Amino acid sequence: MQNQRLKGLDGLRALAALAVFAVHYNQIVDVDVQYGEFDFYLLFANGEMGVALFFVLSGLLLSLPYWRAILFKEAWPKLSTFVKHRLARILPAYYMALTLLIILSNYWVFPAAWPDILLHYSFLFNYSEFSFFSINPSFWTLAVEMQFYLLLPIFFVVLRYQSFARALGLLVILALVCYALHYMFVLAVDKNIPWPGSTILLWVKVNGAVVTQSLLAHLPHFIIGIITGGVLLKTKTHLAFTQNSGAGQVKLVCDVVFVLSLSTVILLMATELGEWIQIPMGRYGLPVLPLVLAVLVYVTPFTYYAKWVLDDVVVRHLGKVSYGIYIYHFPILSFVDYQMSIYGWDAREDWAYLLIIASLLIFIVANLSYYLVERPILGYAHKQRVN
């Protein structure tokens, strides 16, 4: 199990990126198709659940080295290695995309834009209302991710000397505390607060993005991922699926669970059920939908058919370039929509052209980002870790 790639998870990452793409595509074309209670507009609009899947996956994958150290007495992960690898994964492609957007839009020429720009380069833009969605609406999750990276090693400092069961219990309590604090934070903000030195720029507003989409609001999703990572390693070790004489039967059961979980996610996204099951102030169907996503992620490496599909060369490649798809899809969609309007095309009527042209450009740019920026720097970071 040591450092073994969990098959199928790259494919899930691809699905998450495509789901978020669907959200912003739907905002332009306004899909209006419904079959009974199954509403394709809701399905596309709720593609933001892909963000929840990203958070669960992130919590799981980043926690695995720590869980291995706890469960298998491996060497405790070095903080310097963790930090270098996380910075190498996020910063280069993000800074490249951010800089390109600032230059191409001439945003930098406006003095009033500089606080926003500086907040984006420092990953603190999710703490100001005027900056939260300003340059690229997709960026805000990266700020939340970076802040989660700072907390993860701290979590495991506390969990390091606990039994596995006690560690899981503490994580459950932490998730509940984070939700409670987020709930109280939302209720506590009862007036708009201007940015220091400016009455025009808002720092926080009642029920604004800074409040409702805070780090606290999403820590339960990351923690669910962390718990899933520990349970996955524990299960993999004790049941030894690959050597078990009943491995085929177990894989079939996991395939059934995968299909049921995925069907449940789609049902919750495409019907009003998704809102009914969400607790007050919860994000992304908390707690039901993130838990279902956790089950989906958990069973994927143990499946046969689902893993075969998700690990297909095309789907897996989409997963590899999913970061580029995520950070570039919105500006490219907006650019293609604008260019179509110049030539008299209506994106709602010519939705197929928008889909084809934008998808092609996104795929090209995402691959350029991966092969020219992401992979070389990640490869260098990995060599440094080995040396």
Secondary structure as UniProt FT lines:
FT   TURN            2..3
FT   TURN            7..8
FT   HELIX           9..29
FT   STRAND          34..35
FT   TURN            36..37
FT   STRAND          38..39
FT   HELIX           40..45
FT   HELIX           46..48
FT   HELIX           49..72
FT   HELIX           79..104
FT   TURN            105..106
FT   HELIX           107..109
FT   HELIX           111..113
FT   HELIX           114..121
FT   TURN            122..123
FT   HELIX           125..127
FT   TURN            129..133
FT   HELIX           137..139
FT   HELIX           140..159
FT   TURN            160..161
FT   HELIX           164..188
FT   STRAND          193..194
FT   TURN            196..197
FT   STRAND          202..204
FT   TURN            206..207
FT   HELIX           209..212
FT   HELIX           215..239
FT   TURN            241..243
FT   TURN            245..246
FT   HELIX           247..270
FT   HELIX           273..276
FT   TURN            280..281
FT   TURN            284..286
FT   HELIX           288..299
FT   HELIX           300..302
FT   HELIX           305..310
FT   HELIX           313..320
FT   HELIX           322..342
FT   TURN            343..344
FT   TURN            347..350
FT   HELIX           351..369
FT   HELIX           370..374
FT   HELIX           375..386
//
